[in-house]
Amino acid sequence: IISFLEDCGYLARAAFVMDKLMHKFVGLHGKAFIPMLLGFGCGVPGIMATRTMENEKDRLITMLIVPFMSCSARMPVYLLLVGAFFAANESLVILSLYMLGIIVAVIVAFILRKTTFKEMSAPFVMELPDYKLPTLRGILMHTLEKSWGFIKKAGTIILVASIIIWVLSYFPAGVEYGSQESAIGTIGTAIAPVFAPLGFGEWQPAVALAFGLVAKEVVVGTFSSLFGVAEEGAGIAAAMHGIFTPLTAYVFMVFVLLYIPCFAALGAIKQETGGWKYPLIMSAVTLVTAYAVSFIVYMVGLGLGLG
């Protein structure tokens, strides 16, 4: 769909149409809408799309909020936990996560605009291309190119991460595979107390989140490796019931939605800004935001008797 909208010239008009709304609620011009929209597919092209923005501070704010858009890499995590705990309301739960990401992005952008990046925006000027009917071949080539890039990246990263997890789960010699006494269990146990206030203080979610920094797809693969079950089927769903309740499963998904983006996105920000300053700022902003929002969701859930 994104490829079709890009090729037919509609995205530029969407930016123009969204300008008034974006400026009123977010403090950004309509050009920020396109990177945010692309962020739903993958944060990397969304970050790179900020190149079209003339105002440097608007560009930096947009780069910092694009990762709050729920990219496709997070979907396997949603499908796993929603299927295990919210089978009757799958669509509504996933929609709520997408909407939460948008709301958080708007709030963070508004705060940054009023504090760190306080400056008058330049007038919005944009050349609108002519409408054109894209060819089926062009759309397919565009889509296949992006899909293959995603599969290649994800497949390589997941394979390497799975091997590392497998090795750490077997050592030291003599311990049960994937147990708390294994090397990976020791790592998870050390990290787990940080997440106890969010309701998921077990060591397995802590390990999954740590490896999820590489790529969000790795979270599901990590659970699969730790429990020695396939990524699809009843086995992994049953394992999830051993460490999550419906409330803590939702809080975990909220944290996955909002916390530090993958290494590829951080690398894209470094490339676009020419240094590690803004990737580090991005990491701090997203981590603090994820923890705060997840804690609020957990407390509200407990207050409503959903624990």
JODA-V844723 format. One record per residue. OMEGA is omega in radians with two decimals (999 if undefined). D_LAST is the distance of its C-alpha to the last C-alpha in whole Angstrom. Layout:
omega: [OMEGA;OMEGA]
d_last: [D_LAST;D_LAST]
This chain:
omega: [3.13;3.13;3.12;-3.13;3.11;-3.04;-3.09;3.10;-3.07;-3.07;3.11;3.12;3.08;3.10;3.14;-3.13;-3.08;-3.02;-3.08;-3.13;-3.14;-3.09;-3.10;-3.01;-3.06;-3.08;3.12;3.10;-3.08;-3.14;3.11;-3.11;-3.08;3.07;3.13;3.11;3.12;3.13;3.08;3.05;3.11;-3.09;-3.07;3.08;3.09;3.11;-3.13;-3.14;3.11;3.13;-3.10;-3.09;-3.06;-3.10;-3.03;-3.11;3.04;-3.13;-3.13;3.10;-3.13;3.10;-3.09;-3.11;3.13;-3.14;3.07;3.03;-3.05;-3.10;-3.07;-3.13;3.13;-3.06;3.10;3.10;3.12;-3.07;3.12;-3.04;3.09;3.11;-3.10;-2.99;-3.03;-3.05;-3.10;-3.08;-3.04;-3.06;-3.11;-3.13;3.13;3.10;-3.13;3.11;3.09;-3.13;3.12;3.11;3.12;-3.12;3.13;3.12;3.13;-3.13;-3.14;3.12;3.14;3.14;3.13;-3.14;-3.10;-3.08;-3.01;-3.06;-3.10;-3.13;3.09;3.12;3.06;3.11;-3.11;3.11;-3.10;3.09;-3.12;3.11;3.09;3.01;3.04;3.14;-3.12;3.11;3.12;3.14;-3.14;3.13;-3.13;3.13;-3.14;-3.12;-3.13;3.13;-3.14;-3.12;-3.13;3.09;3.13;-3.12;-3.13;-3.14;-3.07;-3.12;-3.14;-3.10;-3.12;3.13;-3.13;-3.13;-3.13;3.12;3.13;3.14;-3.14;-3.14;-3.12;3.14;-3.11;-3.06;-0.04;-3.08;3.07;3.13;3.10;-3.10;3.06;-3.13;3.14;3.14;3.13;-3.13;-3.12;3.07;3.10;3.10;-3.13;3.14;3.13;-3.09;-2.97;-3.11;3.12;-3.06;3.14;3.11;3.12;3.06;3.12;-3.09;3.08;-3.06;-3.10;3.08;3.13;3.10;-3.14;3.12;3.13;3.11;3.10;3.06;3.11;3.10;-3.04;3.11;-3.06;-3.11;-3.14;3.11;3.11;3.09;-3.13;-3.14;-3.10;-3.09;3.10;-3.14;3.11;-3.13;3.10;3.09;-3.03;-3.07;-3.10;3.09;3.11;3.12;3.13;3.13;3.12;-3.09;-3.13;2.84;3.08;-3.13;-3.10;3.05;3.12;3.12;3.10;3.11;3.08;3.14;3.10;3.12;-2.91;-3.01;-2.97;3.13;-3.08;-3.13;-3.13;3.13;3.09;3.09;3.11;3.11;3.09;-3.14;-3.08;-3.08;3.07;3.12;-3.09;-3.09;-3.05;2.97;3.11;3.06;3.10;-3.13;-3.13;-3.11;-3.09;-3.12;3.12;3.13;-3.14;-3.11;-3.10;-3.11;3.12;3.12;3.12;3.13;-3.14;3.14;3.11;3.11;3.09;3.13;3.12;3.11;-3.11;-3.08;999]
d_last: [39;39;42;44;43;44;47;48;48;45;43;45;45;42;42;44;43;39;41;41;37;37;39;37;34;34;37;38;41;41;42;38;37;38;37;33;34;35;32;30;33;33;33;36;38;36;37;41;41;41;45;46;45;48;46;45;42;40;41;39;36;36;36;33;31;31;29;26;27;25;28;29;28;24;24;24;21;19;21;20;16;17;19;16;13;15;18;18;18;19;22;19;17;20;21;19;19;23;23;20;23;26;24;24;27;29;27;28;32;32;31;34;36;36;36;38;39;41;44;45;45;48;49;48;50;50;52;51;52;54;52;53;52;50;52;50;51;50;46;46;48;45;42;43;44;41;39;41;41;37;37;40;38;34;36;38;35;33;36;36;33;32;35;34;31;33;35;33;31;34;35;36;39;38;34;32;31;28;27;25;29;30;31;28;26;28;27;24;23;25;23;19;19;19;16;14;13;12;9;12;14;16;20;20;18;20;23;22;22;25;27;26;28;31;29;26;27;27;24;24;27;25;23;25;28;25;24;28;27;28;27;27;26;24;24;22;19;19;19;16;14;15;13;10;7;8;6;8;11;11;11;14;16;16;17;20;21;22;23;26;28;30;33;36;34;35;38;39;38;41;43;43;43;45;43;40;39;37;35;34;34;32;30;29;28;26;24;23;22;20;18;18;17;14;13;13;11;8;9;10;6;5;8;8;6;4;0]
